[in-house]
Amino acid sequence: MEDNGGEPNGITFEGDNGKKIFVKRGSITMDPLELRREQIKNDEIHVYKSTDHVGNFIDCIKSGKTTAAPVEAAHRTISICHLANIAIRLGRKSLKWDPKRERILEDAEANTYLSRPIRGNWKLK
């Protein structure tokens, strides 16, 4: 799948010394190719495989274990997507994001896109 600019649609992870991994639905590309042979070290982050997120969620309710896709990860993931959409709509090449405050720095107009007016009699406390 490609976007309007002809670039592949996916995500690139950039590591030390120019190492890159590009992931899109159904494929992974690595540069250099030798990255395929690298093993995750014991002191690095490990995640477990889940081929059934719904089943994993039910299992974790029963066991009390952390899900394969924790809500915090989902929140941070969708935040990136929202920021990309805000940048596109406003024609920005980049935005400075403060993840602790969840605000865009030095761009009041962009911050207006982080929420919308609450309708009707609803209120946030």
Number of C-alpha atoms within 10 A of each C-alpha: 9 9 9 7 7 8 9 13 15 14 12 14 10 12 9 6 6 8 14 17 17 16 16 13 9 5 8 13 14 15 13 11 11 9 13 12 7 7 8 9 8 7 6 8 7 9 9 7 9 13 8 9 13 11 12 18 19 12 14 14 12 9 9 10 11 13 19 17 14 10 11 8 11 10 10 12 11 11 16 12 11 14 20 15 14 20 16 12 11 11 9 12 8 11 15 11 16 10 10 6 8 11 16 19 13 11 12 10 11 18 15 12 16 14 7 7 5 9 7 6 5 7 7 4 3
